[in-house]
Amino acid sequence: MTQIWLVRHGEAAASWEKDPDPGLSALGREQAERTALMLSDVVPEHARVVSSPLLRAQQTA
């Protein structure tokens, strides 16, 4: 059975108006790490990851 998991990026370091492609803030990196730990129990090891090319999405993926 195919499963699709949708994950939103962690908190960005700057607002969209100030920087169109901000990376993650310290909190955003922590959020991404916690999400990865949770998903590691349910998502197969060789799962395909598809992500936006924006920096914060890449850092979360």
Phi and psi in degrees as GROMACS dihedral restraints (atoms count N, CA, C in turn):
[ dihedral_restraints ]
;  ai    aj    ak    al  type     phi  dphi    fc
    3     4     5     6     1   -80.2    20    10
    4     5     6     7     1   135.0    20    10
    6     7     8     9     1  -121.7    20    10
    7     8     9    10     1   142.0    20    10
    9    10    11    12     1  -123.8    20    10
   10    11    12    13     1   126.5    20    10
   12    13    14    15     1  -111.7    20    10
   13    14    15    16     1   125.8    20    10
   15    16    17    18     1  -105.4    20    10
   16    17    18    19     1   126.0    20    10
   18    19    20    21     1  -128.5    20    10
   19    20    21    22     1   129.5    20    10
   21    22    23    24     1   -85.2    20    10
   22    23    24    25     1   149.0    20    10
   24    25    26    27     1   -63.4    20    10
   25    26    27    28     1   159.3    20    10
   27    28    29    30     1   -71.6    20    10
   28    29    30    31     1   177.2    20    10
   30    31    32    33     1   -59.1    20    10
   31    32    33    34     1   132.5    20    10
   33    34    35    36     1   -79.6    20    10
   34    35    36    37     1   152.4    20    10
   36    37    38    39     1   -74.8    20    10
   37    38    39    40     1   -24.6    20    10
   39    40    41    42     1  -140.0    20    10
   40    41    42    43     1   164.0    20    10
   42    43    44    45     1   -77.1    20    10
   43    44    45    46     1   155.3    20    10
   45    46    47    48     1   -59.6    20    10
   46    47    48    49     1   -34.4    20    10
   48    49    50    51     1   -66.8    20    10
   49    50    51    52     1   -34.5    20    10
   51    52    53    54     1   -83.5    20    10
   52    53    54    55     1   -33.6    20    10
   54    55    56    57     1  -146.5    20    10
   55    56    57    58     1   116.1    20    10
   57    58    59    60     1   -69.7    20    10
   58    59    60    61     1   -14.7    20    10
   60    61    62    63     1  -141.0    20    10
   61    62    63    64     1    63.1    20    10
   63    64    65    66     1   -74.9    20    10
   64    65    66    67     1   149.9    20    10
   66    67    68    69     1   -80.1    20    10
   67    68    69    70     1  -171.8    20    10
   69    70    71    72     1   -80.2    20    10
   70    71    72    73     1   147.7    20    10
   72    73    74    75     1   -78.5    20    10
   73    74    75    76     1   175.8    20    10
   75    76    77    78     1   -59.3    20    10
   76    77    78    79     1   -41.7    20    10
   78    79    80    81     1   -64.1    20    10
   79    80    81    82     1   -40.2    20    10
   81    82    83    84     1   -62.2    20    10
   82    83    84    85     1   -39.0    20    10
   84    85    86    87     1   -65.1    20    10
   85    86    87    88     1   -40.2    20    10
   87    88    89    90     1   -64.5    20    10
   88    89    90    91     1   -41.5    20    10
   90    91    92    93     1   -61.7    20    10
   91    92    93    94     1   -42.7    20    10
   93    94    95    96     1   -64.5    20    10
   94    95    96    97     1   -41.2    20    10
   96    97    98    99     1   -64.1    20    10
   97    98    99   100     1   -43.1    20    10
   99   100   101   102     1   -64.6    20    10
  100   101   102   103     1   -39.8    20    10
  102   103   104   105     1   -64.8    20    10
  103   104   105   106     1   -42.6    20    10
  105   106   107   108     1   -61.3    20    10
  106   107   108   109     1   -41.9    20    10
  108   109   110   111     1   -62.7    20    10
  109   110   111   112     1   -42.7    20    10
  111   112   113   114     1   -64.6    20    10
  112   113   114   115     1   -45.1    20    10
  114   115   116   117     1   -71.2    20    10
  115   116   117   118     1   -25.0    20    10
  117   118   119   120     1   -62.0    20    10
  118   119   120   121     1   -22.1    20    10
  120   121   122   123     1   -82.2    20    10
  121   122   123   124     1   -18.9    20    10
  123   124   125   126     1  -122.6    20    10
  124   125   126   127     1   -18.2    20    10
  126   127   128   129     1  -100.7    20    10
  127   128   129   130     1   132.5    20    10
  129   130   131   132     1   -57.2    20    10
  130   131   132   133     1   148.9    20    10
  132   133   134   135     1   -57.8    20    10
  133   134   135   136     1   -37.1    20    10
  135   136   137   138     1  -102.4    20    10
  136   137   138   139     1    34.3    20    10
  138   139   140   141     1   -71.0    20    10
  139   140   141   142     1   150.9    20    10
  141   142   143   144     1   -83.7    20    10
  142   143   144   145     1   135.0    20    10
  144   145   146   147     1  -114.1    20    10
  145   146   147   148     1   126.3    20    10
  147   148   149   150     1  -118.1    20    10
  148   149   150   151     1   130.7    20    10
  150   151   152   153     1  -140.4    20    10
  151   152   153   154     1   154.2    20    10
  153   154   155   156     1   -61.1    20    10
  154   155   156   157     1   153.2    20    10
  156   157   158   159     1   -77.4    20    10
  157   158   159   160     1    -5.7    20    10
  159   160   161   162     1   -65.8    20    10
  160   161   162   163     1   144.9    20    10
  162   163   164   165     1   -55.0    20    10
  163   164   165   166     1   -47.4    20    10
  165   166   167   168     1   -64.0    20    10
  166   167   168   169     1   -33.8    20    10
  168   169   170   171     1   -71.0    20    10
  169   170   171   172     1   -41.4    20    10
  171   172   173   174     1   -63.1    20    10
  172   173   174   175     1   -41.4    20    10
  174   175   176   177     1   -66.1    20    10
  175   176   177   178     1   -33.8    20    10
  177   178   179   180     1   -73.4    20    10
  178   179   180   181     1   -40.1    20    10
